[in-house]
Amino acid sequence: MSQLSIAVPRETVPGEKRVALVPEVAGRLVKQGMAVTVERGAGEAARFQDPAYTAAGAVLAPDPDSVYRGAGIILKVQPPTAQEAGRLPADSILICHIQPARDAEIVRSLAGRGVKVLSMNMVPRITRAQSMDALSSQATVAGYRAVLIGSAAMGRFLPMLVTAAGTLPPATAFVLGAGVAGLQAIATARRLGANVRAFDVRPEVKEQVESLGATFVAAEAVAKDATVAGGYAREATEDERARQAAAIAKHVAESDLVIATANVPGRKAPLLITAEMVKAMKPGAVIVDLAAESGGNCELTKAGETVQAGGVTILGPVNLPAEMPTHASQMYARNLLAVLGVLVRDGAITMEDEVVKAMLVKEGA
């Protein structure tokens, strides 16, 4: 039986600082009998140097062509560019963040070369796949980072401070959405001393929100059956949207920092903060819209830009996990390790596991 070869190329998307495999995980794969090849400099932006990979037993490839040569499995963060797609060996397996609808052209190109694609965006929401859930691990990073960039854009402290110049009251933070990113944003804002409120249409998250020291608001505006398969919120009715908007508007107006996290993979983000709501906010208030890449939760959000509207700052960050590449890469690499645990059995690739079947991208899907 030939040794299974895993390739880790350097990411080429502008601004992407993460790497798919960190030395710790590369070493574990080598000990399992796999050959790991890493392109030189692949981990530098995430603070993982080449010598650490060689110490773990990986082989360094000097250029993109050589890293792909003979690879059975390619591990990436971002989908390949058209040029990269042409380098992937026929009949290899690519594992990365890829969205079939958005990346349809690349999917077709890869399918034409016989490359199977497993999407880290399509890990099923089942108990045994929790350790593989890269969307959740990277959302943890985004939720934490959102509070940091939001507080940096404010002109005031988050915590209450008692000083010789008098007492300064804590800032009020309002988090929209209590998924993984939202809960991490709540926890981070509370650690920094803010008075935190949170809204979600799913009533079952109330206990989680309150366990982090935040106030769960607008319980009267949520429905008991608001959750669908996968733990996501279903689409609200017109009456529900009206009640939710009224509840949200009140708390947005009272807040110094708003973190919007409502997002469902593969769908346009729900509009939760209208331009009229922004007008009613305090001068100096900040909105961080984590749904910017999928349309935004705020009507005025522009992806990748900072918008000023009547004294309110609206941040539309994209790819926040790449701004904390060390821990984001560590978490992502461990997700990949778990995926490889069901994909590779006794040194051979098997596509029969239910998780692998759910992740497999089908052309035209």
Beta strands, then each sheet from edge to edge (+ up, - down):
strand 1: 5-8
strand 2: 35-39
strand 3: 59-61
strand 4: 73-75
strand 5: 93-96
strand 6: 116-119
strand 7: 161-163
strand 8: 166-168
strand 9: 172-176
strand 10: 195-199
strand 11: 215-216
strand 12: 257-260
strand 13: 286-289
strand 14: 306-309
strand 15: 312-315
strand 16: 344-345
strand 17: 348-349
sheet 1: 3+ 2+ 1+ 4+ 5+ 6+
sheet 2: 7+ 8-
sheet 3: 11+ 10+ 9+ 12+ 13+ 15+ 14-
sheet 4: 16+ 17-
end
